[in-house]
Amino acid sequence: MMPLSMAEQEKECVIRKIGGNPEVKKHLEDLGFHVGGTVSLVSRLGENVIVKVKESRVAISEELARKIMV
């Protein structure tokens, strides 16, 4: 298991765990990140990452990406 921020680009991964406080978990769930769901890292832009989740592309901070374990 590793943080999403360290995943290989364009490789589809399964979300194993979402860390952080309840507010962070709720925010990530609202964006479509759920345990058991698939996600892939599209690109890195400075302190942010672009990920594909549920056929959408979402930009999140690298800090949030480290809370998503794949």
PDB file with one MODEL, atoms N, CA, C and O in Angstrom:
MODEL        1
ATOM      1  N   MET A   1       0.852  -1.175   0.000  1.00  0.00           N
ATOM      2  CA  MET A   1       0.000   0.000   0.000  1.00  0.00           C
ATOM      3  C   MET A   1       0.896   1.236   0.000  1.00  0.00           C
ATOM      4  O   MET A   1       1.901   1.287   0.709  1.00  0.00           O
ATOM      5  N   MET A   2       0.515   2.239  -0.811  1.00  0.00           N
ATOM      6  CA  MET A   2       1.295   3.474  -0.891  1.00  0.00           C
ATOM      7  C   MET A   2       0.345   4.645  -1.119  1.00  0.00           C
ATOM      8  O   MET A   2      -0.791   4.448  -1.553  1.00  0.00           O
ATOM      9  N   PRO A   3       0.805   5.864  -0.829  1.00  0.00           N
ATOM     10  CA  PRO A   3      -0.047   7.034  -1.081  1.00  0.00           C
ATOM     11  C   PRO A   3      -0.266   7.245  -2.578  1.00  0.00           C
ATOM     12  O   PRO A   3       0.602   6.919  -3.387  1.00  0.00           O
ATOM     13  N   LEU A   4      -1.403   7.780  -2.936  1.00  0.00           N
ATOM     14  CA  LEU A   4      -1.711   8.064  -4.334  1.00  0.00           C
ATOM     15  C   LEU A   4      -0.667   8.991  -4.944  1.00  0.00           C
ATOM     16  O   LEU A   4      -0.367   8.880  -6.133  1.00  0.00           O
ATOM     17  N   SER A   5      -0.117   9.888  -4.163  1.00  0.00           N
ATOM     18  CA  SER A   5       0.877  10.834  -4.681  1.00  0.00           C
ATOM     19  C   SER A   5       2.134  10.140  -5.197  1.00  0.00           C
ATOM     20  O   SER A   5       2.887  10.731  -5.971  1.00  0.00           O
ATOM     21  N   MET A   6       2.374   8.891  -4.779  1.00  0.00           N
ATOM     22  CA  MET A   6       3.554   8.149  -5.204  1.00  0.00           C
ATOM     23  C   MET A   6       3.236   7.109  -6.279  1.00  0.00           C
ATOM     24  O   MET A   6       4.128   6.382  -6.718  1.00  0.00           O
ATOM     25  N   ALA A   7       1.983   7.033  -6.702  1.00  0.00           N
ATOM     26  CA  ALA A   7       1.581   6.034  -7.699  1.00  0.00           C
ATOM     27  C   ALA A   7       2.173   6.367  -9.064  1.00  0.00           C
ATOM     28  O   ALA A   7       2.498   7.516  -9.362  1.00  0.00           O
ATOM     29  N   GLU A   8       2.300   5.336  -9.873  1.00  0.00           N
ATOM     30  CA  GLU A   8       2.792   5.495 -11.244  1.00  0.00           C
ATOM     31  C   GLU A   8       1.721   6.199 -12.077  1.00  0.00           C
ATOM     32  O   GLU A   8       0.533   5.900 -11.954  1.00  0.00           O
ATOM     33  N   GLN A   9       2.149   7.137 -12.927  1.00  0.00           N
ATOM     34  CA  GLN A   9       1.203   7.877 -13.758  1.00  0.00           C
ATOM     35  C   GLN A   9       0.466   6.956 -14.711  1.00  0.00           C
ATOM     36  O   GLN A   9       1.039   6.016 -15.262  1.00  0.00           O
ATOM     37  N   GLU A  10      -0.822   7.246 -14.895  1.00  0.00           N
ATOM     38  CA  GLU A  10      -1.714   6.539 -15.819  1.00  0.00           C
ATOM     39  C   GLU A  10      -2.020   5.092 -15.425  1.00  0.00           C
ATOM     40  O   GLU A  10      -2.715   4.396 -16.166  1.00  0.00           O
ATOM     41  N   LYS A  11      -1.524   4.628 -14.291  1.00  0.00           N
ATOM     42  CA  LYS A  11      -1.814   3.266 -13.847  1.00  0.00           C
ATOM     43  C   LYS A  11      -3.049   3.298 -12.949  1.00  0.00           C
ATOM     44  O   LYS A  11      -3.097   4.038 -11.966  1.00  0.00           O
ATOM     45  N   GLU A  12      -4.042   2.488 -13.299  1.00  0.00           N
ATOM     46  CA  GLU A  12      -5.267   2.440 -12.503  1.00  0.00           C
ATOM     47  C   GLU A  12      -5.010   1.704 -11.200  1.00  0.00           C
ATOM     48  O   GLU A  12      -4.461   0.602 -11.199  1.00  0.00           O
ATOM     49  N   CYS A  13      -5.407   2.311 -10.096  1.00  0.00           N
ATOM     50  CA  CYS A  13      -5.198   1.733  -8.766  1.00  0.00           C
ATOM     51  C   CYS A  13      -6.527   1.668  -8.027  1.00  0.00           C
ATOM     52  O   CYS A  13      -7.458   2.416  -8.327  1.00  0.00           O
ATOM     53  N   VAL A  14      -6.599   0.770  -7.062  1.00  0.00           N
ATOM     54  CA  VAL A  14      -7.781   0.637  -6.217  1.00  0.00           C
ATOM     55  C   VAL A  14      -7.514   1.353  -4.903  1.00  0.00           C
ATOM     56  O   VAL A  14      -6.461   1.166  -4.293  1.00  0.00           O
ATOM     57  N   ILE A  15      -8.461   2.168  -4.467  1.00  0.00           N
ATOM     58  CA  ILE A  15      -8.317   2.894  -3.205  1.00  0.00           C
ATOM     59  C   ILE A  15      -8.516   1.904  -2.061  1.00  0.00           C
ATOM     60  O   ILE A  15      -9.560   1.260  -1.960  1.00  0.00           O
ATOM     61  N   ARG A  16      -7.509   1.790  -1.205  1.00  0.00           N
ATOM     62  CA  ARG A  16      -7.546   0.854  -0.075  1.00  0.00           C
ATOM     63  C   ARG A  16      -7.971   1.526   1.229  1.00  0.00           C
ATOM     64  O   ARG A  16      -8.646   0.915   2.057  1.00  0.00           O
ATOM     65  N   LYS A  17      -7.570   2.802   1.410  1.00  0.00           N
ATOM     66  CA  LYS A  17      -7.846   3.491   2.664  1.00  0.00           C
ATOM     67  C   LYS A  17      -7.802   4.986   2.421  1.00  0.00           C
ATOM     68  O   LYS A  17      -7.012   5.469   1.610  1.00  0.00           O
ATOM     69  N   ILE A  18      -8.652   5.717   3.126  1.00  0.00           N
ATOM     70  CA  ILE A  18      -8.625   7.174   3.072  1.00  0.00           C
ATOM     71  C   ILE A  18      -8.390   7.672   4.489  1.00  0.00           C
ATOM     72  O   ILE A  18      -9.178   7.398   5.394  1.00  0.00           O
ATOM     73  N   GLY A  19      -7.305   8.403   4.674  1.00  0.00           N
ATOM     74  CA  GLY A  19      -6.947   8.898   5.999  1.00  0.00           C
ATOM     75  C   GLY A  19      -7.378  10.340   6.198  1.00  0.00           C
ATOM     76  O   GLY A  19      -7.996  10.949   5.325  1.00  0.00           O
ATOM     77  N   GLY A  20      -7.041  10.871   7.359  1.00  0.00           N
ATOM     78  CA  GLY A  20      -7.365  12.261   7.681  1.00  0.00           C
ATOM     79  C   GLY A  20      -8.516  12.357   8.643  1.00  0.00           C
ATOM     80  O   GLY A  20      -9.113  11.355   9.035  1.00  0.00           O
ATOM     81  N   ASN A  21      -8.820  13.591   9.022  1.00  0.00           N
ATOM     82  CA  ASN A  21      -9.922  13.811   9.962  1.00  0.00           C
ATOM     83  C   ASN A  21     -11.260  13.645   9.229  1.00  0.00           C
ATOM     84  O   ASN A  21     -11.280  13.571   8.001  1.00  0.00           O
ATOM     85  N   PRO A  22     -12.364  13.587   9.959  1.00  0.00           N
ATOM     86  CA  PRO A  22     -13.670  13.357   9.321  1.00  0.00           C
ATOM     87  C   PRO A  22     -14.015  14.379   8.233  1.00  0.00           C
ATOM     88  O   PRO A  22     -14.653  14.029   7.240  1.00  0.00           O
ATOM     89  N   GLU A  23     -13.600  15.640   8.411  1.00  0.00           N
ATOM     90  CA  GLU A  23     -13.898  16.660   7.401  1.00  0.00           C
ATOM     91  C   GLU A  23     -13.155  16.376   6.095  1.00  0.00           C
ATOM     92  O   GLU A  23     -13.717  16.534   5.011  1.00  0.00           O
ATOM     93  N   VAL A  24     -11.893  15.958   6.198  1.00  0.00           N
ATOM     94  CA  VAL A  24     -11.099  15.638   5.014  1.00  0.00           C
ATOM     95  C   VAL A  24     -11.686  14.426   4.309  1.00  0.00           C
ATOM     96  O   VAL A  24     -11.815  14.419   3.085  1.00  0.00           O
ATOM     97  N   LYS A  25     -12.043  13.401   5.075  1.00  0.00           N
ATOM     98  CA  LYS A  25     -12.641  12.198   4.483  1.00  0.00           C
ATOM     99  C   LYS A  25     -13.939  12.542   3.751  1.00  0.00           C
ATOM    100  O   LYS A  25     -14.175  12.047   2.649  1.00  0.00           O
ATOM    101  N   LYS A  26     -14.773  13.378   4.347  1.00  0.00           N
ATOM    102  CA  LYS A  26     -16.044  13.777   3.740  1.00  0.00           C
ATOM    103  C   LYS A  26     -15.792  14.548   2.445  1.00  0.00           C
ATOM    104  O   LYS A  26     -16.471  14.324   1.442  1.00  0.00           O
ATOM    105  N   HIS A  27     -14.814  15.456   2.469  1.00  0.00           N
ATOM    106  CA  HIS A  27     -14.476  16.238   1.277  1.00  0.00           C
ATOM    107  C   HIS A  27     -14.030  15.314   0.137  1.00  0.00           C
ATOM    108  O   HIS A  27     -14.467  15.475  -1.003  1.00  0.00           O
ATOM    109  N   LEU A  28     -13.164  14.353   0.448  1.00  0.00           N
ATOM    110  CA  LEU A  28     -12.687  13.423  -0.574  1.00  0.00           C
ATOM    111  C   LEU A  28     -13.816  12.544  -1.097  1.00  0.00           C
ATOM    112  O   LEU A  28     -13.879  12.260  -2.294  1.00  0.00           O
ATOM    113  N   GLU A  29     -14.711  12.109  -0.205  1.00  0.00           N
ATOM    114  CA  GLU A  29     -15.860  11.313  -0.643  1.00  0.00           C
ATOM    115  C   GLU A  29     -16.766  12.129  -1.563  1.00  0.00           C
ATOM    116  O   GLU A  29     -17.301  11.601  -2.538  1.00  0.00           O
ATOM    117  N   ASP A  30     -16.939  13.416  -1.254  1.00  0.00           N
ATOM    118  CA  ASP A  30     -17.759  14.280  -2.100  1.00  0.00           C
ATOM    119  C   ASP A  30     -17.149  14.439  -3.493  1.00  0.00           C
ATOM    120  O   ASP A  30     -17.869  14.646  -4.470  1.00  0.00           O
ATOM    121  N   LEU A  31     -15.819  14.342  -3.582  1.00  0.00           N
ATOM    122  CA  LEU A  31     -15.134  14.439  -4.870  1.00  0.00           C
ATOM    123  C   LEU A  31     -15.168  13.119  -5.638  1.00  0.00           C
ATOM    124  O   LEU A  31     -14.789  13.076  -6.808  1.00  0.00           O
ATOM    125  N   GLY A  32     -15.623  12.035  -4.984  1.00  0.00           N
ATOM    126  CA  GLY A  32     -15.744  10.744  -5.660  1.00  0.00           C
ATOM    127  C   GLY A  32     -14.744   9.690  -5.234  1.00  0.00           C
ATOM    128  O   GLY A  32     -14.708   8.608  -5.819  1.00  0.00           O
ATOM    129  N   PHE A  33     -13.925   9.979  -4.222  1.00  0.00           N
ATOM    130  CA  PHE A  33     -12.943   9.016  -3.741  1.00  0.00           C
ATOM    131  C   PHE A  33     -13.590   8.131  -2.683  1.00  0.00           C
ATOM    132  O   PHE A  33     -13.966   8.613  -1.615  1.00  0.00           O
ATOM    133  N   HIS A  34     -13.721   6.832  -2.978  1.00  0.00           N
ATOM    134  CA  HIS A  34     -14.315   5.877  -2.056  1.00  0.00           C
ATOM    135  C   HIS A  34     -13.443   4.637  -1.982  1.00  0.00           C
ATOM    136  O   HIS A  34     -12.860   4.222  -2.983  1.00  0.00           O
ATOM    137  N   VAL A  35     -13.353   4.042  -0.791  1.00  0.00           N
ATOM    138  CA  VAL A  35     -12.593   2.800  -0.627  1.00  0.00           C
ATOM    139  C   VAL A  35     -13.183   1.749  -1.553  1.00  0.00           C
ATOM    140  O   VAL A  35     -14.395   1.535  -1.574  1.00  0.00           O
ATOM    141  N   GLY A  36     -12.319   1.099  -2.317  1.00  0.00           N
ATOM    142  CA  GLY A  36     -12.756   0.096  -3.281  1.00  0.00           C
ATOM    143  C   GLY A  36     -12.906   0.656  -4.687  1.00  0.00           C
ATOM    144  O   GLY A  36     -12.976  -0.102  -5.654  1.00  0.00           O
ATOM    145  N   GLY A  37     -12.955   1.975  -4.806  1.00  0.00           N
ATOM    146  CA  GLY A  37     -13.073   2.607  -6.117  1.00  0.00           C
ATOM    147  C   GLY A  37     -11.725   2.671  -6.819  1.00  0.00           C
ATOM    148  O   GLY A  37     -10.682   2.473  -6.196  1.00  0.00           O
ATOM    149  N   THR A  38     -11.751   2.944  -8.105  1.00  0.00           N
ATOM    150  CA  THR A  38     -10.504   3.032  -8.856  1.00  0.00           C
ATOM    151  C   THR A  38     -10.144   4.487  -9.108  1.00  0.00           C
ATOM    152  O   THR A  38     -11.007   5.359  -9.219  1.00  0.00           O
ATOM    153  N   VAL A  39      -8.844   4.715  -9.196  1.00  0.00           N
ATOM    154  CA  VAL A  39      -8.308   6.054  -9.402  1.00  0.00           C
ATOM    155  C   VAL A  39      -6.988   5.925 -10.147  1.00  0.00           C
ATOM    156  O   VAL A  39      -6.286   4.924 -10.001  1.00  0.00           O
ATOM    157  N   SER A  40      -6.647   6.932 -10.945  1.00  0.00           N
ATOM    158  CA  SER A  40      -5.335   6.922 -11.594  1.00  0.00           C
ATOM    159  C   SER A  40      -4.762   8.331 -11.569  1.00  0.00           C
ATOM    160  O   SER A  40      -5.491   9.314 -11.692  1.00  0.00           O
ATOM    161  N   LEU A  41      -3.467   8.414 -11.412  1.00  0.00           N
ATOM    162  CA  LEU A  41      -2.747   9.676 -11.396  1.00  0.00           C
ATOM    163  C   LEU A  41      -2.507  10.094 -12.842  1.00  0.00           C
ATOM    164  O   LEU A  41      -1.879   9.362 -13.606  1.00  0.00           O
ATOM    165  N   VAL A  42      -3.005  11.270 -13.218  1.00  0.00           N
ATOM    166  CA  VAL A  42      -2.863  11.746 -14.589  1.00  0.00           C
ATOM    167  C   VAL A  42      -1.570  12.539 -14.736  1.00  0.00           C
ATOM    168  O   VAL A  42      -0.769  12.263 -15.630  1.00  0.00           O
ATOM    169  N   SER A  43      -1.363  13.526 -13.861  1.00  0.00           N
ATOM    170  CA  SER A  43      -0.140  14.320 -13.938  1.00  0.00           C
ATOM    171  C   SER A  43       0.106  15.058 -12.632  1.00  0.00           C
ATOM    172  O   SER A  43      -0.760  15.141 -11.762  1.00  0.00           O
ATOM    173  N   ARG A  44       1.316  15.591 -12.526  1.00  0.00           N
ATOM    174  CA  ARG A  44       1.716  16.390 -11.369  1.00  0.00           C
ATOM    175  C   ARG A  44       1.950  17.815 -11.847  1.00  0.00           C
ATOM    176  O   ARG A  44       2.618  18.036 -12.857  1.00  0.00           O
ATOM    177  N   LEU A  45       1.404  18.767 -11.129  1.00  0.00           N
ATOM    178  CA  LEU A  45       1.579  20.181 -11.456  1.00  0.00           C
ATOM    179  C   LEU A  45       2.045  20.916 -10.197  1.00  0.00           C
ATOM    180  O   LEU A  45       1.225  21.425  -9.433  1.00  0.00           O
ATOM    181  N   GLY A  46       3.334  20.968  -9.988  1.00  0.00           N
ATOM    182  CA  GLY A  46       3.871  21.641  -8.803  1.00  0.00           C
ATOM    183  C   GLY A  46       3.427  20.941  -7.540  1.00  0.00           C
ATOM    184  O   GLY A  46       3.753  19.775  -7.321  1.00  0.00           O
ATOM    185  N   GLU A  47       2.683  21.649  -6.707  1.00  0.00           N
ATOM    186  CA  GLU A  47       2.200  21.100  -5.434  1.00  0.00           C
ATOM    187  C   GLU A  47       0.868  20.373  -5.573  1.00  0.00           C
ATOM    188  O   GLU A  47       0.315  19.902  -4.579  1.00  0.00           O
ATOM    189  N   ASN A  48       0.349  20.277  -6.791  1.00  0.00           N
ATOM    190  CA  ASN A  48      -0.944  19.644  -7.026  1.00  0.00           C
ATOM    191  C   ASN A  48      -0.800  18.429  -7.927  1.00  0.00           C
ATOM    192  O   ASN A  48       0.186  18.284  -8.649  1.00  0.00           O
ATOM    193  N   VAL A  49      -1.797  17.564  -7.871  1.00  0.00           N
ATOM    194  CA  VAL A  49      -1.849  16.415  -8.770  1.00  0.00           C
ATOM    195  C   VAL A  49      -3.226  16.385  -9.426  1.00  0.00           C
ATOM    196  O   VAL A  49      -4.222  16.809  -8.840  1.00  0.00           O
ATOM    197  N   ILE A  50      -3.257  15.880 -10.641  1.00  0.00           N
ATOM    198  CA  ILE A  50      -4.529  15.688 -11.342  1.00  0.00           C
ATOM    199  C   ILE A  50      -4.777  14.195 -11.384  1.00  0.00           C
ATOM    200  O   ILE A  50      -3.934  13.427 -11.847  1.00  0.00           O
ATOM    201  N   VAL A  51      -5.937  13.788 -10.900  1.00  0.00           N
ATOM    202  CA  VAL A  51      -6.284  12.373 -10.852  1.00  0.00           C
ATOM    203  C   VAL A  51      -7.588  12.134 -11.593  1.00  0.00           C
ATOM    204  O   VAL A  51      -8.439  13.019 -11.689  1.00  0.00           O
ATOM    205  N   LYS A  52      -7.729  10.929 -12.113  1.00  0.00           N
ATOM    206  CA  LYS A  52      -8.963  10.527 -12.782  1.00  0.00           C
ATOM    207  C   LYS A  52      -9.724   9.631 -11.822  1.00  0.00           C
ATOM    208  O   LYS A  52      -9.225   8.589 -11.397  1.00  0.00           O
ATOM    209  N   VAL A  53     -10.915  10.039 -11.493  1.00  0.00           N
ATOM    210  CA  VAL A  53     -11.772   9.266 -10.604  1.00  0.00           C
ATOM    211  C   VAL A  53     -13.192   9.328 -11.158  1.00  0.00           C
ATOM    212  O   VAL A  53     -13.705  10.412 -11.439  1.00  0.00           O
ATOM    213  N   LYS A  54     -13.819   8.179 -11.312  1.00  0.00           N
ATOM    214  CA  LYS A  54     -15.185   8.083 -11.844  1.00  0.00           C
ATOM    215  C   LYS A  54     -15.344   8.859 -13.146  1.00  0.00           C
ATOM    216  O   LYS A  54     -16.270   9.660 -13.271  1.00  0.00           O
ATOM    217  N   GLU A  55     -14.460   8.639 -14.118  1.00  0.00           N
ATOM    218  CA  GLU A  55     -14.522   9.246 -15.442  1.00  0.00           C
ATOM    219  C   GLU A  55     -14.409  10.771 -15.424  1.00  0.00           C
ATOM    220  O   GLU A  55     -14.729  11.427 -16.415  1.00  0.00           O
ATOM    221  N   SER A  56     -13.957  11.337 -14.305  1.00  0.00           N
ATOM    222  CA  SER A  56     -13.724  12.776 -14.209  1.00  0.00           C
ATOM    223  C   SER A  56     -12.289  13.024 -13.798  1.00  0.00           C
ATOM    224  O   SER A  56     -11.659  12.184 -13.156  1.00  0.00           O
ATOM    225  N   ARG A  57     -11.781  14.180 -14.171  1.00  0.00           N
ATOM    226  CA  ARG A  57     -10.448  14.573 -13.731  1.00  0.00           C
ATOM    227  C   ARG A  57     -10.597  15.614 -12.645  1.00  0.00           C
ATOM    228  O   ARG A  57     -11.350  16.577 -12.788  1.00  0.00           O
ATOM    229  N   VAL A  58      -9.867  15.410 -11.552  1.00  0.00           N
ATOM    230  CA  VAL A  58      -9.956  16.278 -10.394  1.00  0.00           C
ATOM    231  C   VAL A  58      -8.553  16.709 -10.003  1.00  0.00           C
ATOM    232  O   VAL A  58      -7.636  15.888  -9.970  1.00  0.00           O
ATOM    233  N   ALA A  59      -8.378  17.987  -9.707  1.00  0.00           N
ATOM    234  CA  ALA A  59      -7.095  18.480  -9.202  1.00  0.00           C
ATOM    235  C   ALA A  59      -7.185  18.560  -7.677  1.00  0.00           C
ATOM    236  O   ALA A  59      -8.090  19.188  -7.128  1.00  0.00           O
ATOM    237  N   ILE A  60      -6.234  17.915  -7.008  1.00  0.00           N
ATOM    238  CA  ILE A  60      -6.166  17.976  -5.553  1.00  0.00           C
ATOM    239  C   ILE A  60      -4.727  18.288  -5.155  1.00  0.00           C
ATOM    240  O   ILE A  60      -3.796  18.115  -5.942  1.00  0.00           O
ATOM    241  N   SER A  61      -4.567  18.748  -3.922  1.00  0.00           N
ATOM    242  CA  SER A  61      -3.219  19.043  -3.444  1.00  0.00           C
ATOM    243  C   SER A  61      -2.473  17.739  -3.212  1.00  0.00           C
ATOM    244  O   SER A  61      -3.077  16.689  -2.994  1.00  0.00           O
ATOM    245  N   GLU A  62      -1.155  17.825  -3.262  1.00  0.00           N
ATOM    246  CA  GLU A  62      -0.346  16.632  -3.006  1.00  0.00           C
ATOM    247  C   GLU A  62      -0.568  16.145  -1.577  1.00  0.00           C
ATOM    248  O   GLU A  62      -0.486  14.947  -1.306  1.00  0.00           O
ATOM    249  N   GLU A  63      -0.850  17.078  -0.660  1.00  0.00           N
ATOM    250  CA  GLU A  63      -1.127  16.714   0.734  1.00  0.00           C
ATOM    251  C   GLU A  63      -2.365  15.816   0.819  1.00  0.00           C
ATOM    252  O   GLU A  63      -2.356  14.820   1.543  1.00  0.00           O
ATOM    253  N   LEU A  64      -3.419  16.156   0.091  1.00  0.00           N
ATOM    254  CA  LEU A  64      -4.618  15.306   0.078  1.00  0.00           C
ATOM    255  C   LEU A  64      -4.337  13.981  -0.601  1.00  0.00           C
ATOM    256  O   LEU A  64      -4.837  12.942  -0.171  1.00  0.00           O
ATOM    257  N   ALA A  65      -3.535  14.011  -1.665  1.00  0.00           N
ATOM    258  CA  ALA A  65      -3.206  12.775  -2.378  1.00  0.00           C
ATOM    259  C   ALA A  65      -2.436  11.809  -1.475  1.00  0.00           C
ATOM    260  O   ALA A  65      -2.524  10.594  -1.652  1.00  0.00           O
ATOM    261  N   ARG A  66      -1.682  12.341  -0.509  1.00  0.00           N
ATOM    262  CA  ARG A  66      -0.955  11.469   0.420  1.00  0.00           C
ATOM    263  C   ARG A  66      -1.890  10.791   1.420  1.00  0.00           C
ATOM    264  O   ARG A  66      -1.503   9.803   2.043  1.00  0.00           O
ATOM    265  N   LYS A  67      -3.097  11.294   1.584  1.00  0.00           N
ATOM    266  CA  LYS A  67      -4.061  10.689   2.511  1.00  0.00           C
ATOM    267  C   LYS A  67      -4.837   9.541   1.857  1.00  0.00           C
ATOM    268  O   LYS A  67      -5.515   8.777   2.544  1.00  0.00           O
ATOM    269  N   ILE A  68      -4.735   9.422   0.529  1.00  0.00           N
ATOM    270  CA  ILE A  68      -5.439   8.363  -0.211  1.00  0.00           C
ATOM    271  C   ILE A  68      -4.438   7.239  -0.450  1.00  0.00           C
ATOM    272  O   ILE A  68      -3.466   7.409  -1.187  1.00  0.00           O
ATOM    273  N   MET A  69      -4.680   6.090   0.175  1.00  0.00           N
ATOM    274  CA  MET A  69      -3.776   4.945   0.054  1.00  0.00           C
ATOM    275  C   MET A  69      -4.306   3.995  -1.011  1.00  0.00           C
ATOM    276  O   MET A  69      -5.478   3.619  -1.016  1.00  0.00           O
ATOM    277  N   VAL A  70      -3.393   3.615  -1.921  1.00  0.00           N
ATOM    278  CA  VAL A  70      -3.782   2.700  -3.017  1.00  0.00           C
ATOM    279  C   VAL A  70      -2.920   1.444  -2.967  1.00  0.00           C
ATOM    280  O   VAL A  70      -3.083   0.549  -3.797  1.00  0.00           O
TER     281      VAL A  70
ENDMDL
END
